[in-house]
Amino acid sequence: MTNKKWAVKRITVNLAAQEAEKLEKYCQQTGRPATDVIRELIRGLSILEENKDVAS
């Protein structure tokens, strides 16, 4: 079994009470930990690729 090192960067997120409750309910309904849910949401974000070709 391989050991995954997840804690590359630890962040703290401040949530409004309603947001925290929604996350907690979702986690209870799905049986998934909040960390996994948040990580999946972040992975689903689309970002614009920067143009790495610099005009000479």
N, CA, C and O of each residue as an XYZ file, in Angstrom:
224
protein
N       0.853     -1.197      0.000
C       0.000      0.000      0.000
C       0.885      1.242      0.000
O       1.844      1.331      0.767
N       0.561      2.182     -0.851
C       1.346      3.413     -0.920
C       0.797      4.442      0.062
O      -0.396      4.458      0.366
N       1.676      5.285      0.542
C       1.291      6.333      1.487
C       1.181      7.646      0.725
O       2.178      8.163      0.222
N      -0.029      8.185      0.640
C      -0.236      9.450     -0.067
C      -0.008     10.610      0.890
O      -0.493     10.601      2.021
N       0.724     11.592      0.433
C       0.955     12.787      1.236
C       0.049     13.889      0.699
O       0.363     14.523     -0.309
N      -1.058     14.111      1.364
C      -2.060     15.071      0.889
C      -1.763     16.498      1.335
O      -2.054     17.441      0.599
N      -1.200     16.674      2.506
C      -1.063     18.006      3.087
C       0.060     18.799      2.434
O       1.043     19.145      3.089
N      -0.083     19.082      1.154
C       0.885     19.918      0.462
C       0.688     21.360      0.896
O       1.652     22.087      1.134
N      -0.570     21.763      0.996
C      -0.893     23.105      1.466
C      -2.190     23.026      2.254
O      -3.195     22.512      1.761
N      -2.166     23.523      3.444
C      -3.354     23.518      4.299
C      -3.992     24.903      4.224
O      -3.306     25.920      4.329
N      -5.310     24.932      4.043
C      -6.016     26.208      4.001
C      -7.144     26.208      5.020
O      -7.642     25.154      5.418
N      -7.533     27.387      5.429
C      -8.679     27.568      6.308
C      -9.729     28.331      5.532
O      -9.431     29.344      4.900
N     -10.956     27.847      5.579
C     -12.045     28.490      4.857
C     -13.083     28.961      5.866
O     -13.575     28.176      6.677
N     -13.407     30.231      5.810
C     -14.452     30.776      6.669
C     -15.786     30.659      5.945
O     -15.948     31.181      4.842
N     -16.742     29.972      6.567
C     -18.058     29.786      5.976
C     -19.119     30.429      6.853
O     -19.006     30.453      8.079
N     -20.144     30.946      6.207
C     -21.312     31.413      6.942
C     -22.001     30.183      7.535
O     -21.825     29.074      7.030
N     -22.769     30.365      8.580
C     -23.429     29.248      9.248
C     -24.255     28.417      8.265
O     -24.251     27.187      8.331
N     -24.955     29.082      7.365
C     -25.794     28.386      6.388
C     -24.945     27.546      5.426
O     -25.342     26.444      5.047
N     -23.792     28.062      5.039
C     -22.893     27.323      4.147
C     -22.321     26.091      4.853
O     -22.253     25.008      4.271
N     -21.913     26.268      6.108
C     -21.367     25.158      6.881
C     -22.416     24.071      7.078
O     -22.106     22.884      6.970
N     -23.648     24.463      7.364
C     -24.739     23.501      7.542
C     -25.005     22.731      6.252
O     -25.230     21.521      6.276
N     -24.978     23.438      5.135
C     -25.214     22.788      3.843
C     -24.127     21.759      3.554
O     -24.420     20.651      3.103
N     -22.874     22.122      3.812
C     -21.765     21.202      3.607
C     -21.899     19.987      4.524
O     -21.710     18.853      4.085
N     -22.221     20.219      5.781
C     -22.380     19.126      6.744
C     -23.503     18.186      6.332
O     -23.349     16.967      6.410
N     -24.628     18.735      5.896
C     -25.753     17.900      5.460
C     -25.377     17.075      4.243
O     -25.714     15.894      4.162
N     -24.677     17.693      3.292
C     -24.257     16.982      2.096
C     -23.335     15.823      2.476
O     -23.474     14.712      1.963
N     -22.412     16.091      3.363
C     -21.471     15.058      3.799
C     -22.190     13.913      4.516
O     -21.842     12.747      4.329
N     -23.176     14.239      5.324
C     -23.959     13.207      6.008
C     -24.742     12.368      5.005
O     -24.802     11.144      5.129
N     -25.340     13.020      4.015
C     -26.150     12.315      3.028
C     -25.305     11.415      2.139
O     -25.749     10.333      1.753
N     -24.097     11.847      1.810
C     -23.255     11.086      0.892
C     -22.252     10.185      1.609
O     -21.673      9.289      0.994
N     -22.045     10.418      2.900
C     -21.078      9.638      3.655
C     -19.635      9.994      3.324
O     -18.716      9.231      3.621
N     -19.444     11.147      2.715
C     -18.103     11.577      2.307
C     -17.606     12.666      3.248
O     -18.398     13.472      3.738
N     -16.296     12.696      3.506
C     -15.735     13.763      4.347
C     -15.707     15.097      3.597
O     -15.601     15.134      2.371
N     -15.802     16.171      4.344
C     -15.812     17.514      3.760
C     -14.570     17.772      2.925
O     -14.649     18.427      1.885
N     -13.429     17.270      3.361
C     -12.185     17.482      2.619
C     -12.300     16.930      1.199
O     -11.891     17.584      0.240
N     -12.857     15.730      1.068
C     -13.007     15.130     -0.260
C     -13.981     15.919     -1.127
O     -13.742     16.105     -2.321
N     -15.076     16.383     -0.533
C     -16.070     17.151     -1.278
C     -15.457     18.450     -1.781
O     -15.632     18.804     -2.947
N     -14.746     19.159     -0.925
C     -14.137     20.434     -1.297
C     -13.055     20.222     -2.351
O     -12.960     20.985     -3.313
N     -12.237     19.179     -2.165
C     -11.181     18.881     -3.137
C     -11.788     18.608     -4.516
O     -11.272     19.090     -5.525
N     -12.880     17.838     -4.564
C     -13.539     17.544     -5.837
C     -14.091     18.814     -6.490
O     -13.985     18.985     -7.704
N     -14.675     19.693     -5.691
C     -15.196     20.952     -6.226
C     -14.076     21.811     -6.807
O     -14.244     22.426     -7.859
N     -12.948     21.851     -6.128
C     -11.808     22.638     -6.621
C     -11.291     22.058     -7.926
O     -10.992     22.798     -8.862
N     -11.185     20.733     -7.992
C     -10.709     20.089     -9.221
C     -11.626     20.371    -10.399
O     -11.178     20.378    -11.546
N     -12.906     20.603    -10.128
C     -13.873     20.858    -11.187
C     -13.875     22.289    -11.692
O     -14.568     22.596    -12.662
N     -13.115     23.169    -11.056
C     -13.062     24.559    -11.490
C     -12.336     24.668    -12.827
O     -11.310     24.024    -13.046
N     -12.880     25.488    -13.710
C     -12.188     25.703    -14.977
C     -11.373     26.988    -14.864
O     -11.825     27.984    -14.298
N     -10.171     26.941    -15.413
C      -9.304     28.121    -15.391
C      -8.825     28.393    -16.806
O      -8.738     27.485    -17.633
N      -8.523     29.629    -17.068
C      -7.991     30.001    -18.369
C      -6.506     29.694    -18.396
O      -5.776     30.033    -17.465
N      -6.067     29.060    -19.452
C      -4.640     28.768    -19.605
C      -3.920     30.037    -20.034
O      -4.370     30.741    -20.937
N      -2.810     30.322    -19.385
C      -2.011     31.488    -19.761
C      -1.252     31.167    -21.029
O      -0.796     30.040    -21.222
N      -1.119     32.155    -21.889
C      -0.352     31.965    -23.110
C       1.125     32.021    -22.744
O       1.642     33.078    -22.382
N       1.803     30.877    -22.840
C       3.198     30.794    -22.427
C       4.161     31.188    -23.531
O       5.361     31.317    -23.288
N       3.653     31.381    -24.744
C       4.515     31.821    -25.846
C       4.665     33.327    -25.759
O       3.680     34.062    -25.829
N       5.873     33.778    -25.611
C       6.125     35.220    -25.517
C       6.540     35.732    -26.884
O       7.467     35.210    -27.504
N       5.851     36.752    -27.342
C       6.169     37.331    -28.649
C       7.541     38.008    -28.586
O       7.821     38.760    -27.653
N       8.385     37.742    -29.569
C       9.737     38.315    -29.581
C       9.757     39.645    -30.258
O      10.813     40.271    -30.358
